[in-house]
């Protein structure tokens, strides 16, 4: 009887110890608590470059020129959408200042990066619209590189007709969907 009690006690002890180890360790042998610490450090590192800028009534906005929605010195920098004419990938004259302002910003801020998202209206085949949207994004990309931005700072993506801003089937809706969006 004593042997049975000792055996049950040993098995119980092994189960308890095995269960504790299972909760503290992952199958790969790593420790959950260590991973949590690493995740916390990683999230802190993700926010390391983030800055907040207070606004007070005496001095106004004190952020970067890119984060200022009312940038009086460079209003073109707050504009993030460039529209195109029908069936065209040529930058319209009224958007050249916008392209130039963003290229200048990237040139002055080499750690900043941008994605250029190309879009098209629904007219034309899916393949054609993807190609046209890509041409639009690449046109903006080339111009920014020529104006001083680094090619490594720029990424182009084509969505074609897949992400319309306006859902209508008229010229006003189409003109809003023919665009390149600038995403920092």
Sine and cosine of phi, psi and omega as CSV:
sin_phi,cos_phi,sin_psi,cos_psi,sin_omega,cos_omega
0.00,0.00,-0.66,0.75,0.02,-1.00
-0.89,0.45,-0.61,0.79,0.02,-1.00
-0.89,0.46,-0.66,0.75,0.01,-1.00
-0.90,0.44,-0.67,0.74,0.01,-1.00
-0.90,0.43,-0.68,0.74,0.01,-1.00
-0.91,0.42,-0.67,0.75,0.02,-1.00
-0.89,0.47,-0.71,0.70,0.01,-1.00
-0.90,0.43,-0.65,0.76,0.01,-1.00
-0.90,0.44,-0.67,0.75,0.03,-1.00
-0.90,0.43,-0.70,0.71,0.02,-1.00
-0.89,0.45,-0.67,0.74,0.03,-1.00
-0.89,0.46,-0.69,0.73,0.02,-1.00
-0.89,0.46,-0.67,0.75,0.02,-1.00
-0.90,0.43,-0.66,0.75,0.02,-1.00
-0.90,0.43,-0.68,0.73,0.00,-1.00
-0.90,0.44,-0.75,0.66,0.00,-1.00
-0.91,0.42,-0.64,0.77,0.03,-1.00
-0.91,0.43,-0.62,0.78,0.03,-1.00
-0.92,0.39,-0.64,0.77,0.02,-1.00
-0.90,0.44,-0.68,0.73,-0.01,-1.00
-0.91,0.41,-0.61,0.80,-0.03,-1.00
-0.89,0.45,-0.65,0.76,-0.01,-1.00
-0.96,0.28,-0.50,0.86,-0.02,-1.00
-1.00,0.08,-0.39,0.92,-0.07,-1.00
-0.87,-0.49,0.53,-0.85,0.12,-0.99
-1.00,0.05,0.17,-0.99,0.01,-1.00
-0.85,0.52,-0.48,0.88,-0.02,-1.00
-1.00,0.09,0.08,1.00,0.06,-1.00
1.00,-0.01,-0.05,1.00,-0.02,-1.00
-0.99,0.11,0.34,-0.94,-0.07,-1.00
-0.99,-0.11,0.76,-0.64,0.02,-1.00
-0.86,0.51,-0.67,0.74,-0.03,-1.00
-0.90,0.43,-0.62,0.79,0.04,-1.00
-0.91,0.42,-0.66,0.75,0.04,-1.00
-0.89,0.45,-0.64,0.77,0.01,-1.00
-0.89,0.46,-0.65,0.76,0.02,-1.00
-0.90,0.43,-0.65,0.76,0.01,-1.00
-0.91,0.42,-0.69,0.72,0.01,-1.00
-0.88,0.48,-0.65,0.76,0.01,-1.00
-0.90,0.44,-0.69,0.73,0.04,-1.00
-0.89,0.45,-0.66,0.75,0.00,-1.00
-0.89,0.46,-0.68,0.74,0.00,-1.00
-0.92,0.39,-0.58,0.82,0.06,-1.00
-0.91,0.42,-0.63,0.77,0.03,-1.00
-0.91,0.41,-0.59,0.81,0.02,-1.00
-0.87,0.50,-0.57,0.82,-0.04,-1.00
-1.00,-0.07,0.04,1.00,-0.06,-1.00
-0.87,0.49,-0.59,0.80,-0.01,-1.00
-1.00,0.09,-0.16,0.99,-0.04,-1.00
-0.96,0.27,0.69,-0.72,0.02,-1.00
-0.76,-0.65,0.55,-0.83,0.12,-0.99
-0.92,-0.40,0.58,-0.82,-0.06,-1.00
-0.84,-0.55,0.86,-0.51,0.00,-1.00
-0.97,0.26,0.35,-0.94,0.09,-1.00
-0.87,-0.49,0.79,-0.61,0.12,-0.99
-0.82,-0.57,0.34,-0.94,-0.11,-0.99
-0.92,0.39,-0.41,0.91,-0.07,-1.00
-0.99,0.15,-0.67,0.74,-0.11,-0.99
-0.95,-0.33,-0.14,0.99,0.02,-1.00
0.97,0.24,-0.44,-0.90,-0.07,-1.00
-0.93,0.37,0.71,-0.71,0.00,-1.00
-0.80,-0.60,0.65,0.76,0.03,-1.00
-0.98,-0.21,-0.30,-0.95,0.04,-1.00
-0.99,0.13,0.30,-0.95,0.00,-1.00
-0.89,0.46,-0.46,0.89,0.00,-1.00
-0.96,0.27,-0.55,0.83,-0.05,-1.00
-1.00,0.00,0.01,1.00,0.00,-1.00
-1.00,-0.01,0.93,-0.36,-0.03,-1.00
-0.93,0.36,-0.35,0.94,-0.01,-1.00
-0.91,-0.41,0.74,0.67,-0.06,-1.00
-0.94,0.34,0.99,-0.16,-0.03,-1.00
-0.96,0.29,-0.49,0.87,-0.01,-1.00
-0.95,0.32,-0.53,0.85,-0.05,-1.00
-0.55,-0.84,0.96,0.29,-0.07,-1.00
-0.90,0.45,-0.41,0.91,0.00,-1.00
-0.91,0.41,-0.41,0.91,-0.02,-1.00
-0.94,0.35,-0.42,0.91,0.01,-1.00
-0.99,0.13,-0.16,0.99,0.03,-1.00
-1.00,0.08,0.81,-0.59,-0.11,-0.99
-0.87,-0.49,0.10,1.00,0.03,-1.00
-0.79,-0.61,0.74,-0.67,0.05,-1.00
-0.90,-0.44,0.84,-0.55,-0.04,-1.00
-0.99,-0.11,0.43,-0.90,-0.05,-1.00
-0.81,-0.59,0.40,-0.92,0.10,-1.00
-0.97,0.25,0.26,-0.97,-0.01,-1.00
-0.85,0.53,0.74,-0.67,0.10,-0.99
0.84,0.54,0.58,0.82,-0.06,-1.00
-0.70,-0.71,0.54,-0.84,0.11,-0.99
-0.89,-0.46,0.24,0.97,0.00,-1.00
-1.00,0.05,0.72,-0.70,0.00,-1.00
-0.95,0.31,0.81,-0.59,0.01,-1.00
-0.94,0.35,0.47,-0.88,-0.05,-1.00
-0.85,0.53,-0.57,0.82,-0.04,-1.00
-0.96,0.29,-0.06,1.00,0.02,-1.00
-0.90,-0.43,0.03,1.00,-0.01,-1.00
-0.91,0.43,-0.60,0.80,0.05,-1.00
-0.91,0.42,-0.58,0.81,0.02,-1.00
-0.90,0.43,-0.74,0.67,0.02,-1.00
-0.87,0.49,-0.70,0.71,-0.01,-1.00
-0.89,0.45,-0.68,0.74,-0.02,-1.00
-0.89,0.45,-0.68,0.73,0.00,-1.00
-0.94,0.34,-0.59,0.81,0.06,-1.00
-0.90,0.43,-0.67,0.74,0.02,-1.00
-0.90,0.44,-0.66,0.75,0.04,-1.00
-0.88,0.48,-0.72,0.69,0.02,-1.00
-0.89,0.45,-0.64,0.77,0.02,-1.00
-0.88,0.47,-0.63,0.78,0.00,-1.00
-0.99,0.15,-0.23,0.97,-0.04,-1.00
-0.76,-0.65,0.98,0.22,-0.13,-0.99
-0.89,0.46,-0.28,0.96,0.03,-1.00
-1.00,0.03,-0.15,0.99,0.04,-1.00
-0.99,0.17,0.46,-0.89,0.03,-1.00
-0.67,-0.75,0.36,-0.93,-0.09,-1.00
-0.62,-0.78,0.58,-0.82,0.16,-0.99
-0.93,-0.37,0.73,-0.68,0.05,-1.00
-0.96,-0.26,0.93,-0.37,-0.04,-1.00
-0.99,-0.15,0.92,-0.39,-0.01,-1.00
-1.00,0.03,0.65,-0.76,-0.02,-1.00
-0.69,-0.72,0.34,-0.94,0.04,-1.00
-0.65,-0.76,0.27,-0.96,0.11,-0.99
-0.99,0.15,0.02,-1.00,-0.14,-0.99
-0.98,0.19,-0.16,0.99,-0.02,-1.00
-0.97,0.26,0.66,-0.75,-0.06,-1.00
0.98,-0.19,0.24,-0.97,-0.01,-1.00
-0.96,0.29,0.30,-0.95,0.02,-1.00
-0.85,0.53,-0.71,0.70,-0.02,-1.00
-0.90,0.43,-0.68,0.74,0.01,-1.00
-0.88,0.47,-0.70,0.72,-0.04,-1.00
-0.93,0.38,-0.58,0.82,0.09,-1.00
-0.89,0.45,-0.69,0.72,0.00,-1.00
-0.91,0.41,-0.68,0.73,0.00,-1.00
-0.91,0.42,-0.68,0.74,0.02,-1.00
-0.90,0.44,-0.60,0.80,0.05,-1.00
-0.92,0.40,-0.67,0.75,0.05,-1.00
-0.87,0.50,-0.66,0.75,0.00,-1.00
-0.89,0.46,-0.74,0.67,0.01,-1.00
-0.89,0.45,-0.67,0.74,-0.01,-1.00
-0.94,0.35,-0.52,0.85,0.08,-1.00
-0.89,0.46,-0.73,0.69,0.03,-1.00
-0.89,0.45,-0.67,0.74,0.00,-1.00
-0.86,0.51,-0.75,0.66,0.00,-1.00
-0.87,0.49,-0.69,0.72,-0.01,-1.00
-0.90,0.43,-0.63,0.78,0.01,-1.00
-0.92,0.40,-0.62,0.78,0.05,-1.00
-0.91,0.42,-0.67,0.74,0.03,-1.00
-0.90,0.44,-0.47,0.88,-0.03,-1.00
-1.00,-0.03,0.10,0.99,0.13,-0.99
0.87,-0.49,-0.21,0.98,0.04,-1.00
-0.96,0.29,0.44,-0.90,0.04,-1.00
-1.00,0.06,0.65,-0.76,0.01,-1.00
-0.86,0.51,-0.50,0.87,0.00,-1.00
-0.94,0.35,-0.32,0.95,0.00,-1.00
-0.99,0.12,-0.20,0.98,-0.15,-0.99
-0.89,-0.45,0.68,-0.73,0.05,-1.00
-0.74,-0.67,0.70,-0.71,0.00,-1.00
-0.94,-0.34,0.65,-0.76,0.05,-1.00
-0.70,-0.72,0.63,-0.78,0.04,-1.00
-0.91,-0.41,0.80,-0.60,0.07,-1.00
-0.94,-0.33,-0.11,0.99,-0.01,-1.00
0.85,0.53,-0.76,-0.65,-0.02,-1.00
-1.00,-0.08,0.09,1.00,-0.17,-0.98
-0.95,0.31,-0.37,0.93,-0.06,-1.00
-0.78,-0.62,0.94,0.35,-0.02,-1.00
-0.95,0.32,0.53,-0.85,0.13,-0.99
-0.99,0.10,-0.69,0.73,-0.02,-1.00
-0.94,-0.33,0.75,-0.66,-0.06,-1.00
-1.00,0.01,-0.10,1.00,-0.06,-1.00
-0.94,0.35,0.16,-0.99,0.00,-1.00
-0.87,-0.50,0.74,0.67,0.01,-1.00
-0.72,-0.69,0.14,-0.99,-0.08,-1.00
-0.88,0.48,-0.59,0.81,0.01,-1.00
-0.89,0.46,-0.70,0.72,0.04,-1.00
-0.92,0.40,-0.70,0.71,0.00,-1.00
-0.85,0.52,-0.67,0.74,-0.05,-1.00
-0.91,0.41,-0.50,0.87,0.05,-1.00
-0.97,0.25,-0.42,0.91,-0.04,-1.00
-1.00,0.05,-0.29,0.96,0.04,-1.00
-1.00,0.06,1.00,-0.04,-0.18,-0.98
-0.41,-0.91,0.25,-0.97,0.25,-0.97
-0.83,-0.56,0.80,-0.60,0.04,-1.00
-0.99,-0.15,0.70,-0.71,0.02,-1.00
-0.99,-0.14,0.88,-0.47,-0.03,-1.00
-0.87,-0.49,0.86,-0.51,0.04,-1.00
-1.00,-0.02,0.00,0.00,0.00,0.00
